[in-house]
Amino acid sequence: MYRYYNIIDIKNKFSDMVIIMRDEILKFVDELRYEKNYSNLTITNYLKDLDEFLEYINENNLKKYEEIEYQDIRLYISYLYEKKYSTKTIARHVSSLKSFFKYLKSNNIINNNPCSLITSPKLDKNLPKYLNYEETDKLLNCFNRNDCIGLRNSLILEMLYSTGIRVSELVNIKLSDISFTEKSIVVTGKGNKERIVYFGDICCSLLNKYIKTCYYKLNKNNSEYLLFSKTGKKINDREIRTIVDDASKLAGIKFKISPHVLRHTFATHMLNEGADLRSVQELLGHENLSTTQIYTHLTNEKIRNVYLNAHPRAKG
């Protein structure tokens, strides 16, 4: 069974050549972390996927990256299917490999990219979970705002819903990124790309209250960031996920939600209220419009129901 290797595991289990190959994986992961600003969760998944590939290389005596060919990658994908991995997990493995070998090629470590003709398995298009208006209202108002932690938690939920930003973007917001005049925030998304998102009056009011009453109490190290843990350190992804999970229980939400559900809710509600797809794409920071189009399935269903209930000849 695969396990996530540390340095000691690598030295004990693998050949010297594979250890050298692992060094390139670590350099690649550093590039994702420091140059492309990928989230900790994404980086962890890349490292796990590539370590599993190293294990396969070691067992099948593929000695160097330069020796790996297209057919080797195809056999590895077949191996993942044999292990009964889900299509989604295999697609993630393929994405990790394609990104890594692209990195090797761009850094002249290999001459030919064995993944250049590899295609990812097609995924079933599952509609994203989102909250209805009543559920959203209950969630956003579940914490006690009379103490600093409750106010901070309420602000976190409001910012996720009001702006549609990712958790990794939220935790890295600095006070200087916020314009109260424009009611806008400069956020840094995937690939280190900056974009501007906007917030409304309710979020603005919470922000002002938080900064006036709690920001300097929680900011024990005179940090430039906006949000902090109870210990005064910059808040992290895991703490945000715990806050959202706690909020869903307090609000009586009947299914498990994550911060990304609030992002889905933002997009769905924006489209329901008449926003155009291109604007929502820009606000979400999607590179391709096709990524945003999944939300039209949700709004189309609403339009269908409106038609069936409203048109005099829609029912027999």
C-alpha positions in Angstrom: 0.0 0.0 0.0 1.3 3.5 -0.8 2.5 5.7 2.0 3.6 9.3 1.9 7.4 9.2 2.0 9.7 11.3 4.1 13.5 11.7 3.6 14.4 8.7 5.8 11.9 6.5 4.0 13.4 7.5 0.6 17.0 6.8 1.7 16.1 3.4 3.2 13.9 2.2 0.4 15.1 3.7 -2.9 18.1 3.6 -5.1 20.6 6.6 -5.3 19.2 7.4 -8.7 15.6 7.6 -7.4 16.8 9.8 -4.5 18.2 12.2 -7.1 14.9 12.2 -8.9 13.1 12.9 -5.6 15.3 16.0 -5.2 13.8 17.3 -8.5 10.3 16.7 -7.1 11.1 18.8 -4.1 12.5 21.7 -6.3 9.3 21.5 -8.3 7.1 21.6 -5.2 9.1 24.6 -4.0 8.3 26.4 -7.2 4.6 25.7 -6.8 4.8 27.0 -3.2 7.0 30.1 -3.5 6.6 31.2 -7.1 3.1 30.1 -8.1 1.5 30.5 -4.6 -0.3 27.2 -4.6 -2.2 26.2 -1.5 -0.8 23.9 1.1 -3.5 21.3 0.2 -2.6 21.3 -3.5 1.1 21.1 -2.8 0.5 18.1 -0.4 -1.5 16.3 -3.1 1.2 16.9 -5.8 3.9 15.5 -3.4 1.8 12.4 -2.5 1.1 11.8 -6.2 4.7 12.1 -7.3 6.0 10.1 -4.4 3.7 7.3 -5.5 5.0 7.6 -9.0 8.6 7.3 -7.6 7.5 4.1 -5.8 6.3 2.7 -9.1 9.5 3.8 -10.9 11.6 2.1 -8.2 9.6 -1.2 -8.5 9.8 -1.2 -12.3 13.5 -0.3 -12.6 12.9 2.9 -14.6 16.2 4.5 -13.7 16.1 8.1 -14.9 13.6 10.7 -15.9 15.2 10.8 -19.4 14.5 7.1 -19.9 10.8 7.4 -19.2 8.6 7.3 -22.3 5.0 7.8 -23.3 4.3 4.1 -23.0 5.7 4.1 -19.4 3.2 6.8 -18.4 0.3 4.8 -20.1 1.3 1.7 -18.1 1.4 3.7 -14.9 -2.1 5.0 -15.5 -3.3 1.5 -16.2 -1.6 0.5 -12.9 -3.7 3.2 -11.1 -6.9 1.8 -12.6 -5.9 -1.7 -11.4 -5.6 -0.3 -7.9 -9.3 0.7 -8.2 -8.6 4.4 -7.8 -11.5 6.6 -8.7 -11.5 8.5 -12.0 -11.2 11.8 -10.1 -8.1 10.5 -8.2 -6.5 9.2 -11.4 -7.2 12.5 -13.2 -5.4 14.3 -10.3 -2.4 11.9 -10.6 -2.2 12.6 -14.4 -2.4 16.4 -13.8 0.5 16.1 -11.2 2.6 14.1 -13.7 1.9 16.5 -16.6 2.8 19.5 -14.5 6.0 17.9 -13.2 7.3 16.7 -16.6 6.5 20.1 -18.1 8.7 21.5 -15.3 11.5 19.1 -16.1 11.3 19.9 -19.8 11.3 23.7 -19.3 14.4 23.4 -17.0 16.2 21.2 -19.6 16.3 18.2 -17.3 14.7 16.1 -20.0 14.7 16.5 -23.8 11.3 15.0 -24.5 8.2 15.2 -22.4 6.6 11.7 -22.1 3.3 13.3 -21.0 2.9 15.7 -23.9 0.3 13.4 -25.6 -1.3 12.1 -22.4 -4.9 13.0 -21.8 -6.7 13.0 -18.5 -9.7 10.7 -18.0 -13.1 12.3 -18.5 -14.8 13.2 -15.3 -18.5 13.1 -14.6 -19.7 16.7 -14.3 -21.2 16.7 -10.8 -23.0 19.9 -10.0 -21.4 21.8 -7.1 -23.2 22.0 -3.8 -24.4 25.4 -2.8 -26.6 26.9 -0.1 -30.1 28.4 -0.7 -30.8 31.9 0.5 -32.3 30.8 3.8 -29.4 28.5 4.6 -26.9 31.2 3.7 -28.5 33.7 6.0 -28.5 31.2 8.9 -24.9 30.4 8.3 -23.7 34.0 8.1 -25.5 35.0 11.4 -24.7 31.9 13.5 -21.8 33.4 15.5 -21.9 35.8 18.5 -20.4 39.0 17.3 -20.0 40.5 20.7 -16.6 38.9 21.3 -13.5 39.1 19.0 -13.4 35.5 17.9 -17.1 35.4 17.1 -16.8 38.7 15.1 -13.7 37.4 13.3 -15.5 34.1 12.4 -18.6 36.1 11.1 -16.2 38.3 9.0 -14.6 35.2 7.6 -17.9 33.7 6.5 -19.1 37.0 5.1 -15.9 37.6 3.1 -16.1 34.1 1.6 -19.7 34.5 0.5 -19.5 38.2 -0.4 -16.4 38.0 -2.6 -16.3 34.3 -3.8 -12.6 34.1 -3.0 -10.7 30.9 -2.3 -9.5 30.0 1.3 -5.8 30.4 0.1 -6.7 33.9 -1.1 -8.5 34.8 2.1 -5.7 33.8 4.5 -3.2 36.0 2.6 -5.2 39.2 2.5 -3.3 42.1 4.0 -4.9 45.2 5.5 -3.2 47.3 2.7 -5.0 45.2 0.0 -8.4 46.5 1.1 -9.9 49.7 -0.3 -12.8 50.9 1.8 -13.5 53.7 -0.7 -13.9 51.3 -3.6 -15.1 48.4 -1.4 -12.6 46.3 -3.1 -9.8 43.9 -2.3 -6.7 42.9 -4.3 -6.3 39.1 -4.0 -3.5 36.9 -5.3 -4.9 33.7 -6.9 -3.6 30.6 -8.6 -0.4 31.2 -10.6 0.4 34.2 -8.5 -2.2 36.2 -10.5 -3.7 39.3 -8.9 -7.3 40.3 -9.4 -9.8 42.7 -7.7 -12.9 41.4 -5.9 -15.6 43.5 -4.3 -17.7 43.5 -1.2 -21.0 45.1 -0.1 -22.2 47.2 2.8 -22.7 44.3 5.2 -19.2 43.0 4.7 -17.9 46.6 4.9 -19.6 47.1 8.2 -18.2 43.9 9.7 -14.7 44.8 8.4 -14.8 48.2 10.1 -16.1 46.8 13.4 -13.4 44.0 13.3 -10.6 46.5 12.6 -11.7 49.0 15.2 -12.5 46.5 18.1 -10.5 43.3 17.5 -7.8 43.6 14.8 -5.1 45.0 17.2 -6.1 42.7 20.0 -5.6 39.6 17.8 -2.6 41.0 15.9 -0.1 40.3 18.7 3.0 40.4 16.4 2.2 43.6 14.5 1.6 41.7 11.3 0.5 43.1 8.0 -2.2 40.4 7.4 -5.9 40.8 8.1 -7.0 37.6 9.9 -5.4 35.9 12.9 -5.7 32.8 15.0 -6.4 32.9 18.8 -2.6 32.8 19.3 -2.0 35.9 17.3 -0.5 34.1 14.3 -1.7 34.5 10.7 -4.8 32.3 10.3 -4.3 29.2 8.1 -6.4 27.1 5.7 -7.2 24.4 8.3 -8.5 26.9 10.9 -10.8 28.4 8.3 -12.2 25.0 7.3 -12.8 24.3 11.0 -14.7 27.6 11.4 -16.9 26.8 8.4 -17.6 23.3 9.7 -18.5 24.7 13.1 -20.8 27.3 11.5 -22.6 24.7 9.5 -23.4 22.7 12.6 -24.6 25.9 14.5 -26.8 26.9 11.5 -28.3 23.4 11.2 -27.1 22.8 7.6 -28.1 19.3 6.7 -25.0 18.5 4.6 -21.3 18.9 5.2 -20.0 22.2 3.8 -16.6 23.5 3.1 -15.3 27.0 2.3 -15.6 26.1 -1.4 -19.3 25.6 -0.9 -19.5 29.3 -0.1 -17.6 30.1 -3.3 -20.2 28.0 -5.2 -23.0 29.8 -3.4 -21.5 33.2 -4.4 -21.4 32.2 -8.1 -24.9 30.6 -8.1 -26.5 33.5 -6.3 -24.8 36.1 -8.6 -26.1 34.3 -11.7 -29.5 33.9 -10.2 -29.7 37.7 -9.6 -28.8 38.5 -13.2 -25.0 38.8 -13.3 -23.4 37.8 -16.6 -21.1 34.8 -16.9 -18.0 36.8 -17.9 -18.2 39.0 -14.8 -18.6 36.0 -12.5 -15.6 34.4 -14.3 -13.5 37.5 -13.6 -14.6 37.7 -9.9 -13.9 34.0 -9.3 -10.5 34.2 -11.1 -11.3 31.4 -13.5 -8.8 31.3 -16.4 -11.4 29.6 -18.7 -15.1 30.4 -19.1 -15.9 26.7 -19.3 -14.9 26.4 -15.6 -17.6 29.0 -14.7 -20.2 27.5 -17.0 -21.0 24.7 -14.6 -23.0 27.2 -12.6 -25.3 27.8 -15.5 -26.7 24.3 -15.0 -27.9 25.4 -11.6 -29.5 28.6 -12.8 -31.0 26.9 -15.8 -32.8 24.5 -13.5 -34.2 27.5 -11.6 -35.4 29.1 -14.9 -37.0 25.8 -15.9 -38.9 25.6 -12.6 -40.1 29.3 -13.0 -41.3 28.5 -16.5 -43.2 25.3 -15.4 -44.9 27.2 -12.5 -45.7 30.4 -14.4 -46.6 29.6 -18.0 -50.3 28.9 -18.4 -49.7 26.2 -21.0 -46.7 24.6 -19.3 -48.9 22.0 -17.6 -51.5 19.7 -19.2 
